[in-house]
Each structure stands twice: as structure tokens, then as C-alpha cells.
């Protein structure tokens, strides 16, 4: 077990160093002054310029400069935003909870929809299974930006059922304690927290549904294939011969074994899902990290851009490794190899 975790940790370290190398090379190649692009200080004085050159070792070799860059970034110093002048790490801390809240709600929605429909598609034959399979194919093929605009125009503007953009109604003065709006509303203790919670939840539905569409279709298709393979195995036939109820067979025997391929498939789609999240945040004006990175790109704020890309990429790497470990623990063959 320790050897397996050590290998995954080494993989994380190596991938992070490669990522920082690519960001460092891109920063030096960006238009403008490398001193400003690295530090975020617009029109630095001679003293500030000398300090940046010394800290990032710009007068030394590329290897020495890269090591200095790695040291600065891993210590949490991501520079200053060229537009606001605030530390990039502080702005990331403001926008990251909104993205995590949206992603968590969307993934919970995808699991709540995808797993039951995947089981249903595997357990039934005939028109219902074909309809479910066709719907998953449709959901997998729909462009995220088109689906987002369609739901916004239909349910947000024409029918006026849900708010078309934003995170919550600005009439509610919610104290910012954790950055997670739903939790902050509940912790506020205000008499209007019930109405504010419902308003925040209504703002969350449309972007979450759009973001959950792709993973939900992946979950349905993966669970269906894995469940069909599990239900055809000998231990299921043996349990059926012993008189075990069909529902118990599916929920307590076949489904846990079918979850391992699901985590493997989702771990391979994390990058695609992160890209979809950035598009969804831009469409619905969601004040998350993805929308902030796009704003930095439009405004040529290279310091904020590289900081946002670094955090998003590290999140994808860590989540991918954690899901791979979880998949290995759920798979009996892989679990035996890990502990062996």
C-alpha cells in the first residue's frame, strides 16, 4: 500500500514540475515585459525591477530561473494581478469556492440521475432501454454552450422560471464567511435566510443542470455496460439460484463492483469536465474561477491567467490521482495488487 501511494505521489510531483515548466516557458514567451508578466507589477520602479530580477534569477540560466519560479509558485506567491493590483492567490481564494460549489452540486445531480438510469438501462430490455441509450447519446453529443444558451433562453428568459444568470440576488446581504454561498446563508442567522437559500438554490439549478449533463450521460453508459457484465457473472447466477431477491442482487452485489469502472472513466474525463465548467460559468455569469480566468485572458492579465491555470491544473491532477486510487481500492484485483 505504501509503495503504491508513493508511486502516485511521485507521479503528482513529476506532473506538477512539468506543468510549472510549461507555465514558465509560456510566461517568458508572452508579449510584454517578463518582469511584469512574472510579478504582476505594472511599470515597476528600478528598485522593484531589481528585486524581481533577483528573486526570479532572470540574469542567470533558464534552469536557475525555472527553479526560482517553482519555489515562488509553490510557496503560494503567484504575483499580483495586473488589473486590480491585488495578490493573485487572494483573488483565487475569492472565486474558487463558487466553482467548487457549482461543481459539487452538478456532480451530485449527475450521480443521482446517472446511477439509477444506468441500473434501469441494464436491468430492462426493449423500448425503454433503447430510449435511455438514445437520450444518453444525445446528451453526450450536445455542445455545452448550445445547451446552456437554450436553457437560459427557455427557462430563464421566456418562461421566467429560474434566474438566467448570476449567483444570488444582491438584495440579500450575505456575510462572506466560508465563500460557499449556501453554507454562508445558513450560517448568517438572519430571519430571511430561508428565502435567501431558496434564491441561491434557484440560481444554481440552470448552470448545474448544464454542467451535469455530460457526466450524467457518461455515468449512465458506464454503469449500464459494467452492470451488464456483472449480472452475467457466475456469482450472480449462484445467488439467483439461492433465491436472493433481484433488487438485492443489483444494489448490494452488482452495483458496488460496477462502481470501479465508473471512477476510472470519470478520472479520464476530468479535463473535459473542467473545460465545460469554464464555459458554463461564462454563459451564466457565474463568479467562479473559470469565469475569472477568461476575464483575465480578455484583459491580458497574464499573472492572473497563469495563476488560474496553475490552480485549475493542479486540481485536475490531484482529483485524477485520488479517483484512480479510489478505483483501485474498489477493484478486488487492483486492491490485491496494492496490498500485496
ABEGO torsion letter per residue (X at the ends): XAAAAAAAAAAAAAAAAAAAAAAAAAAAABBEBAAAAAAGBBGBBAAAAAAAAAAAGAABBAAAAAAAAAAAAAAGBAEBBAAAGBBAAAAAAAAAAAAAAAAAAAAAAAAAAAAAAAAAAAABBEAAAAAAAAAAAAAAABBAAAAAAAAAAAAAAAAGABBABEABBAABBBBBAAGBAAAAAAAAGBAAAAAAAAAAAAAAAAAAAAAAAAAAAAAAAAAAAAAAAAAABAAAAAAAAAGBBAAAAAAAAAAAAAAAAAAAAAAAAAAAAAAAAAAAAAAAGBBBAAAAAAAAAAAGBAAAAAAAAAAAAAAAAAAAAAAAAAAAAABAAAAAAAAX
